[in-house]
Amino acid sequence: MLADPVKLLVKRVLMELDVDKAKRGKRKYVLFTRPPRKRAEPRK
């Protein structure tokens, strides 16, 4: 079960680094940063 949240965090970190290299994915990063935060809380 921990594999899911961990993978999400890894993807988020990778996306953050990608945003630095490719500012085009800023919109995707914003949309991807909002939902995981709400999902991580109730998943506790």
PDB file of N, CA, C and O in Angstrom:
ATOM      1  N   MET A   1       0.846  -1.213   0.000  1.00  0.00           N
ATOM      2  CA  MET A   1       0.000   0.000   0.000  1.00  0.00           C
ATOM      3  C   MET A   1       0.881   1.264   0.000  1.00  0.00           C
ATOM      4  O   MET A   1       0.504   2.297  -0.553  1.00  0.00           O
ATOM      5  N   LEU A   2       2.028   1.159   0.615  1.00  0.00           N
ATOM      6  CA  LEU A   2       2.913   2.338   0.669  1.00  0.00           C
ATOM      7  C   LEU A   2       3.536   2.618  -0.695  1.00  0.00           C
ATOM      8  O   LEU A   2       4.039   3.711  -0.951  1.00  0.00           O
ATOM      9  N   ALA A   3       3.494   1.627  -1.549  1.00  0.00           N
ATOM     10  CA  ALA A   3       4.114   1.798  -2.879  1.00  0.00           C
ATOM     11  C   ALA A   3       3.374   2.884  -3.665  1.00  0.00           C
ATOM     12  O   ALA A   3       3.986   3.624  -4.435  1.00  0.00           O
ATOM     13  N   ASP A   4       2.059   2.973  -3.468  1.00  0.00           N
ATOM     14  CA  ASP A   4       1.281   3.979  -4.220  1.00  0.00           C
ATOM     15  C   ASP A   4       1.698   5.400  -3.857  1.00  0.00           C
ATOM     16  O   ASP A   4       2.130   6.155  -4.728  1.00  0.00           O
ATOM     17  N   PRO A   5       1.574   5.776  -2.582  1.00  0.00           N
ATOM     18  CA  PRO A   5       1.953   7.138  -2.151  1.00  0.00           C
ATOM     19  C   PRO A   5       3.410   7.444  -2.481  1.00  0.00           C
ATOM     20  O   PRO A   5       3.736   8.554  -2.902  1.00  0.00           O
ATOM     21  N   VAL A   6       4.266   6.477  -2.293  1.00  0.00           N
ATOM     22  CA  VAL A   6       5.692   6.695  -2.578  1.00  0.00           C
ATOM     23  C   VAL A   6       5.880   7.008  -4.053  1.00  0.00           C
ATOM     24  O   VAL A   6       6.608   7.931  -4.418  1.00  0.00           O
ATOM     25  N   LYS A   7       5.218   6.235  -4.888  1.00  0.00           N
ATOM     26  CA  LYS A   7       5.352   6.457  -6.345  1.00  0.00           C
ATOM     27  C   LYS A   7       4.829   7.845  -6.697  1.00  0.00           C
ATOM     28  O   LYS A   7       5.394   8.534  -7.546  1.00  0.00           O
ATOM     29  N   LEU A   8       3.744   8.249  -6.035  1.00  0.00           N
ATOM     30  CA  LEU A   8       3.170   9.577  -6.320  1.00  0.00           C
ATOM     31  C   LEU A   8       4.179  10.652  -5.928  1.00  0.00           C
ATOM     32  O   LEU A   8       4.371  11.626  -6.655  1.00  0.00           O
ATOM     33  N   LEU A   9       4.815  10.472  -4.788  1.00  0.00           N
ATOM     34  CA  LEU A   9       5.804  11.467  -4.334  1.00  0.00           C
ATOM     35  C   LEU A   9       6.978  11.514  -5.304  1.00  0.00           C
ATOM     36  O   LEU A   9       7.463  12.589  -5.657  1.00  0.00           O
ATOM     37  N   VAL A  10       7.424  10.351  -5.725  1.00  0.00           N
ATOM     38  CA  VAL A  10       8.550  10.296  -6.674  1.00  0.00           C
ATOM     39  C   VAL A  10       8.167  11.008  -7.959  1.00  0.00           C
ATOM     40  O   VAL A  10       8.944  11.790  -8.507  1.00  0.00           O
ATOM     41  N   LYS A  11       6.968  10.731  -8.430  1.00  0.00           N
ATOM     42  CA  LYS A  11       6.521  11.375  -9.687  1.00  0.00           C
ATOM     43  C   LYS A  11       6.447  12.884  -9.490  1.00  0.00           C
ATOM     44  O   LYS A  11       6.793  13.657 -10.383  1.00  0.00           O
ATOM     45  N   ARG A  12       5.991  13.291  -8.311  1.00  0.00           N
ATOM     46  CA  ARG A  12       5.867  14.731  -8.032  1.00  0.00           C
ATOM     47  C   ARG A  12       7.255  15.375  -8.036  1.00  0.00           C
ATOM     48  O   ARG A  12       7.442  16.448  -8.610  1.00  0.00           O
ATOM     49  N   VAL A  13       8.201  14.734  -7.410  1.00  0.00           N
ATOM     50  CA  VAL A  13       9.572  15.275  -7.373  1.00  0.00           C
ATOM     51  C   VAL A  13      10.133  15.359  -8.784  1.00  0.00           C
ATOM     52  O   VAL A  13      10.728  16.365  -9.170  1.00  0.00           O
ATOM     53  N   LEU A  14       9.937  14.295  -9.548  1.00  0.00           N
ATOM     54  CA  LEU A  14      10.439  14.285 -10.936  1.00  0.00           C
ATOM     55  C   LEU A  14       9.777  15.408 -11.725  1.00  0.00           C
ATOM     56  O   LEU A  14      10.427  16.100 -12.509  1.00  0.00           O
ATOM     57  N   MET A  15       8.474  15.581 -11.505  1.00  0.00           N
ATOM     58  CA  MET A  15       7.747  16.646 -12.230  1.00  0.00           C
ATOM     59  C   MET A  15       8.315  18.004 -11.823  1.00  0.00           C
ATOM     60  O   MET A  15       8.486  18.888 -12.663  1.00  0.00           O
ATOM     61  N   GLU A  16       8.604  18.166 -10.538  1.00  0.00           N
ATOM     62  CA  GLU A  16       9.145  19.449 -10.060  1.00  0.00           C
ATOM     63  C   GLU A  16      10.449  19.758 -10.794  1.00  0.00           C
ATOM     64  O   GLU A  16      10.676  20.888 -11.227  1.00  0.00           O
ATOM     65  N   LEU A  17      11.293  18.751 -10.925  1.00  0.00           N
ATOM     66  CA  LEU A  17      12.574  18.951 -11.621  1.00  0.00           C
ATOM     67  C   LEU A  17      12.314  19.212 -13.100  1.00  0.00           C
ATOM     68  O   LEU A  17      13.004  20.008 -13.736  1.00  0.00           O
ATOM     69  N   ASP A  18      11.308  18.527 -13.631  1.00  0.00           N
ATOM     70  CA  ASP A  18      10.977  18.718 -15.055  1.00  0.00           C
ATOM     71  C   ASP A  18      10.490  20.144 -15.289  1.00  0.00           C
ATOM     72  O   ASP A  18      10.820  20.763 -16.300  1.00  0.00           O
ATOM     73  N   VAL A  19       9.711  20.654 -14.355  1.00  0.00           N
ATOM     74  CA  VAL A  19       9.174  22.020 -14.501  1.00  0.00           C
ATOM     75  C   VAL A  19      10.329  23.006 -14.630  1.00  0.00           C
ATOM     76  O   VAL A  19      10.262  23.968 -15.396  1.00  0.00           O
ATOM     77  N   ASP A  20      11.391  22.752 -13.866  1.00  0.00           N
ATOM     78  CA  ASP A  20      12.559  23.639 -13.927  1.00  0.00           C
ATOM     79  C   ASP A  20      13.173  23.611 -15.323  1.00  0.00           C
ATOM     80  O   ASP A  20      13.576  24.642 -15.863  1.00  0.00           O
ATOM     81  N   LYS A  21      13.236  22.418 -15.891  1.00  0.00           N
ATOM     82  CA  LYS A  21      13.843  22.287 -17.234  1.00  0.00           C
ATOM     83  C   LYS A  21      12.837  22.664 -18.317  1.00  0.00           C
ATOM     84  O   LYS A  21      13.191  23.292 -19.315  1.00  0.00           O
ATOM     85  N   ALA A  22      11.585  22.275 -18.111  1.00  0.00           N
ATOM     86  CA  ALA A  22      10.548  22.577 -19.120  1.00  0.00           C
ATOM     87  C   ALA A  22       9.403  23.334 -18.458  1.00  0.00           C
ATOM     88  O   ALA A  22       8.524  22.735 -17.837  1.00  0.00           O
ATOM     89  N   LYS A  23       9.424  24.649 -18.596  1.00  0.00           N
ATOM     90  CA  LYS A  23       8.366  25.458 -17.961  1.00  0.00           C
ATOM     91  C   LYS A  23       7.021  25.223 -18.650  1.00  0.00           C
ATOM     92  O   LYS A  23       5.982  25.675 -18.167  1.00  0.00           O
ATOM     93  N   ARG A  24       7.046  24.524 -19.769  1.00  0.00           N
ATOM     94  CA  ARG A  24       5.780  24.249 -20.489  1.00  0.00           C
ATOM     95  C   ARG A  24       4.859  23.377 -19.642  1.00  0.00           C
ATOM     96  O   ARG A  24       3.636  23.458 -19.761  1.00  0.00           O
ATOM     97  N   GLY A  25       5.452  22.542 -18.786  1.00  0.00           N
ATOM     98  CA  GLY A  25       4.618  21.626 -17.987  1.00  0.00           C
ATOM     99  C   GLY A  25       4.129  22.274 -16.694  1.00  0.00           C
ATOM    100  O   GLY A  25       3.679  21.582 -15.781  1.00  0.00           O
ATOM    101  N   LYS A  26       4.217  23.583 -16.618  1.00  0.00           N
ATOM    102  CA  LYS A  26       3.771  24.272 -15.394  1.00  0.00           C
ATOM    103  C   LYS A  26       2.291  23.969 -15.127  1.00  0.00           C
ATOM    104  O   LYS A  26       1.902  23.691 -13.993  1.00  0.00           O
ATOM    105  N   ARG A  27       1.498  24.024 -16.154  1.00  0.00           N
ATOM    106  CA  ARG A  27       0.054  23.757 -15.969  1.00  0.00           C
ATOM    107  C   ARG A  27      -0.158  22.340 -15.448  1.00  0.00           C
ATOM    108  O   ARG A  27      -0.941  22.125 -14.522  1.00  0.00           O
ATOM    109  N   LYS A  28       0.526  21.395 -16.031  1.00  0.00           N
ATOM    110  CA  LYS A  28       0.386  19.990 -15.590  1.00  0.00           C
ATOM    111  C   LYS A  28       0.842  19.869 -14.138  1.00  0.00           C
ATOM    112  O   LYS A  28       0.236  19.131 -13.361  1.00  0.00           O
ATOM    113  N   TYR A  29       1.888  20.575 -13.769  1.00  0.00           N
ATOM    114  CA  TYR A  29       2.414  20.493 -12.401  1.00  0.00           C
ATOM    115  C   TYR A  29       1.389  21.031 -11.401  1.00  0.00           C
ATOM    116  O   TYR A  29       1.167  20.447 -10.340  1.00  0.00           O
ATOM    117  N   VAL A  30       0.769  22.158 -11.766  1.00  0.00           N
ATOM    118  CA  VAL A  30      -0.231  22.762 -10.870  1.00  0.00           C
ATOM    119  C   VAL A  30      -1.397  21.801 -10.666  1.00  0.00           C
ATOM    120  O   VAL A  30      -1.840  21.580  -9.539  1.00  0.00           O
ATOM    121  N   LEU A  31      -1.888  21.235 -11.757  1.00  0.00           N
ATOM    122  CA  LEU A  31      -3.027  20.303 -11.659  1.00  0.00           C
ATOM    123  C   LEU A  31      -2.616  19.046 -10.905  1.00  0.00           C
ATOM    124  O   LEU A  31      -3.411  18.470 -10.162  1.00  0.00           O
ATOM    125  N   PHE A  32      -1.366  18.622 -11.102  1.00  0.00           N
ATOM    126  CA  PHE A  32      -0.900  17.391 -10.460  1.00  0.00           C
ATOM    127  C   PHE A  32      -0.562  17.631  -8.982  1.00  0.00           C
ATOM    128  O   PHE A  32      -0.576  16.699  -8.177  1.00  0.00           O
ATOM    129  N   THR A  33      -0.263  18.868  -8.642  1.00  0.00           N
ATOM    130  CA  THR A  33       0.108  19.164  -7.249  1.00  0.00           C
ATOM    131  C   THR A  33      -1.128  19.305  -6.365  1.00  0.00           C
ATOM    132  O   THR A  33      -1.067  19.042  -5.164  1.00  0.00           O
ATOM    133  N   ARG A  34      -2.247  19.718  -6.952  1.00  0.00           N
ATOM    134  CA  ARG A  34      -3.456  19.940  -6.145  1.00  0.00           C
ATOM    135  C   ARG A  34      -4.129  18.614  -5.734  1.00  0.00           C
ATOM    136  O   ARG A  34      -4.319  18.385  -4.540  1.00  0.00           O
ATOM    137  N   PRO A  35      -4.482  17.763  -6.657  1.00  0.00           N
ATOM    138  CA  PRO A  35      -5.219  16.535  -6.307  1.00  0.00           C
ATOM    139  C   PRO A  35      -4.484  15.617  -5.321  1.00  0.00           C
ATOM    140  O   PRO A  35      -5.085  15.189  -4.336  1.00  0.00           O
ATOM    141  N   PRO A  36      -3.210  15.304  -5.554  1.00  0.00           N
ATOM    142  CA  PRO A  36      -2.485  14.419  -4.640  1.00  0.00           C
ATOM    143  C   PRO A  36      -2.553  14.890  -3.193  1.00  0.00           C
ATOM    144  O   PRO A  36      -2.636  14.072  -2.277  1.00  0.00           O
ATOM    145  N   ARG A  37      -2.518  16.181  -2.987  1.00  0.00           N
ATOM    146  CA  ARG A  37      -2.530  16.709  -1.607  1.00  0.00           C
ATOM    147  C   ARG A  37      -3.831  16.288  -0.925  1.00  0.00           C
ATOM    148  O   ARG A  37      -3.804  15.850   0.225  1.00  0.00           O
ATOM    149  N   LYS A  38      -4.955  16.410  -1.601  1.00  0.00           N
ATOM    150  CA  LYS A  38      -6.245  16.051  -0.983  1.00  0.00           C
ATOM    151  C   LYS A  38      -6.348  14.526  -0.839  1.00  0.00           C
ATOM    152  O   LYS A  38      -6.949  14.033   0.116  1.00  0.00           O
ATOM    153  N   ARG A  39      -5.782  13.806  -1.754  1.00  0.00           N
ATOM    154  CA  ARG A  39      -5.878  12.332  -1.726  1.00  0.00           C
ATOM    155  C   ARG A  39      -4.972  11.780  -0.619  1.00  0.00           C
ATOM    156  O   ARG A  39      -5.295  10.763  -0.006  1.00  0.00           O
ATOM    157  N   ALA A  40      -3.872  12.428  -0.370  1.00  0.00           N
ATOM    158  CA  ALA A  40      -2.914  11.915   0.620  1.00  0.00           C
ATOM    159  C   ALA A  40      -3.505  12.016   2.035  1.00  0.00           C
ATOM    160  O   ALA A  40      -3.222  11.171   2.884  1.00  0.00           O
ATOM    161  N   GLU A  41      -4.311  13.032   2.286  1.00  0.00           N
ATOM    162  CA  GLU A  41      -4.862  13.197   3.640  1.00  0.00           C
ATOM    163  C   GLU A  41      -5.876  12.095   3.985  1.00  0.00           C
ATOM    164  O   GLU A  41      -5.705  11.390   4.979  1.00  0.00           O
ATOM    165  N   PRO A  42      -6.915  11.947   3.180  1.00  0.00           N
ATOM    166  CA  PRO A  42      -7.938  10.929   3.487  1.00  0.00           C
ATOM    167  C   PRO A  42      -7.370   9.507   3.411  1.00  0.00           C
ATOM    168  O   PRO A  42      -7.880   8.598   4.066  1.00  0.00           O
ATOM    169  N   ARG A  43      -6.338   9.321   2.630  1.00  0.00           N
ATOM    170  CA  ARG A  43      -5.759   7.967   2.465  1.00  0.00           C
ATOM    171  C   ARG A  43      -5.105   7.525   3.770  1.00  0.00           C
ATOM    172  O   ARG A  43      -4.820   6.339   3.937  1.00  0.00           O
ATOM    173  N   LYS A  44      -4.861   8.443   4.692  1.00  0.00           N
ATOM    174  CA  LYS A  44      -4.235   8.078   5.972  1.00  0.00           C
ATOM    175  C   LYS A  44      -5.024   6.923   6.571  1.00  0.00           C
ATOM    176  O   LYS A  44      -4.687   6.440   7.652  1.00  0.00           O
TER     177      LYS A  44
END
